Amino acid sequence: MKLAVIGTGYVGLVAGACFAENGNQVVCVDKDESKVRTLRRGKMPIYEPGLEELVRRNRAEKRLVFTTAMPQAVRQAQIIFIAVGTPQGEDGSADLHHVLEVARQIARSMNGYKVIVDKSTVPVGTAEKVREIIRRETTHPFSVVSNPEFLKQGAAVEDFMKPDRVVIGAEDPRATELMTELYSPFTRTGAPIMVMDCASAELCKYAANALLACRISFMNEMAQVCELFGADVDQVRRAIGSDRRIGPSFLFPGVGYGGSCFPKDVQAILKFAQEKGYDFRILGATEQVNAEQKGRIVKKMEAHFGSLKGKTFALWGLSFKPKTDDMREAPAITIIERLLAAGAKVQAYDPAAMHIAKGIFGNRVTLATKSYDALMGADALVLVTEWNEFREPDFAKMRKLMRGAVIFDGRNLYSREQMRTHSFTYFSIGR
Ligand SMILES: NC(=O)c1ccc[n+]([C@@H]2O[C@H](COP(=O)([O-])OP(=O)(O)OC[C@H]3O[C@@H](n4cnc5c(N)ncnc54)[C@H](O)[C@@H]3O)[C@@H](O)[C@H]2O)c1
């Protein structure tokens, strides 16, 4: 099939490359010229495992091209995906101006029947708004479809190629048929393609993210209760995770959730529910617990050291989660800002996000080129993101490099036995 994907970010680029991989002809459009230039040079604007190889192969096969020219991309395509950002607006609601602007531009370039697909995460009613805009701008026939994306950064290619389910919100059979045909190679292993009305499809994505955010905040609160009673949250997590009704995922307490989705999507539901007069209380609490959680590790540091002024801290992990360079709403940002405000010095390291951190902190933070370099002369290590390379470090070497033998483990990566063996003073979450 001939496709256009508008917006070449984490979602658009992965979707475009994966659609091409299954034999489709894909034109990826972005208004950011430097991003398009980077992609045309064969370089990736983001870090995502497996993506570079996929893009390289499909460009070489001429199934995947990158451009800033939307009209040509729209004219050649049967199906056009809108995958632009929907950031949080000032009042917490999803800012739809990129989506609606793209819808207008698509409509103005149409030359026949097109399926226009909302892949961005958008509030209920957006498909209707997109439909309205297009109707005003063109006389050509078209269908608007809602097709939320559930990929996880860090495993985006794998998730896209083998989704747990595909959700299609569509109101006419012609569009449903085309979308089902497009996705059938991705669901050969039996994952369902769920066809439903647009409003339900739009809500699915928010419901999934909100429930996952809720589980994280629940476990962060459970960790606090464990600390109060001298219980071990890891034991509690394992026990409840083996209950088939609960399952083991998203039960890890930590330094709070971040990223470009959970915080803004929780805010967006709160806002659109409120607009209909409903106060979504659990999500209000989820968000409040999360905001507090990001600062709790700094409170533990203050409780241990007293004043943090003049202290040096090594910080491992800057991205909001492992295997991505994305630092949007990353807990590391809150933690570092608080440490700096308290007069501490921060020496940070991350396997992928150093270039982003440089843009955020400039020279206010020392960015180490290797994980062990960050430890040099540090009073303590703060572990923020659980990259694999931090899981089994050389503790004896760490002791030699650090001034103090203290670890604040925001992800419960290390065991208390390990810490005792290497004589570290150790603080974790809920243990
Ligand atoms: N990042 C994720 O893990 C994820 C997962 C599922 C869904 N989503 C949703 O998908 C959407 C996109 O997210 P993302 O993380 O890929 O965003 P992103 O910020 O990484 O990428 C968006 C891209 O759209 C481009 N763009 C904006 N306006 C444009 C226009 N008028 N014409 C052409 N290009 C334009 C931007 O230049 C940017 O490259 C959001 O709604 C997000 O909530 C994200």
The ligand as a Gaussian input file, in Angstrom:
#p B3LYP/6-31G(d) Opt

LIG

0 1
 N        6.605000       8.512000      22.372000
 C        5.861000       7.456000      22.641000
 O        6.300000       6.472000      23.231000
 C        4.412000       7.417000      22.196000
 C        3.725000       6.209000      22.237000
 C        2.410000       6.165000      21.803000
 C        1.793000       7.335000      21.383000
 N        2.471000       8.505000      21.387000
 C        1.782000       9.718000      20.896000
 O        2.168000       9.909000      19.540000
 C        2.274000      11.298000      19.243000
 C        3.660000      11.640000      18.752000
 O        4.570000      11.371000      19.790000
 P        6.166000      11.346000      19.567000
 O        6.764000      10.964000      20.859000
 O        6.452000      10.601000      18.331000
 O        6.390000      12.911000      19.301000
 P        7.735000      13.624000      18.796000
 O        7.722000      14.956000      19.442000
 O        8.892000      12.716000      18.982000
 O        7.517000      13.777000      17.229000
 C        6.553000      14.594000      16.636000
 C        7.086000      15.030000      15.271000
 O        6.066000      15.726000      14.566000
 C        6.662000      16.770000      13.821000
 N        5.655000      17.761000      13.457000
 C        4.960000      18.609000      14.283000
 N        4.137000      19.377000      13.538000
 C        4.279000      19.007000      12.252000
 C        3.707000      19.429000      11.021000
 N        2.804000      20.418000      10.993000
 N        4.102000      18.819000       9.894000
 C        5.028000      17.845000       9.906000
 N        5.615000      17.386000      11.029000
 C        5.244000      17.978000      12.193000
 C        7.734000      17.294000      14.747000
 O        8.715000      18.026000      14.049000
 C        8.277000      15.994000      15.356000
 O        9.355000      15.488000      14.598000
 C        1.858000      12.008000      20.526000
 O        0.483000      12.276000      20.475000
 C        2.147000      10.990000      21.603000
 O        1.354000      11.164000      22.754000
 C        3.772000       8.575000      21.760000

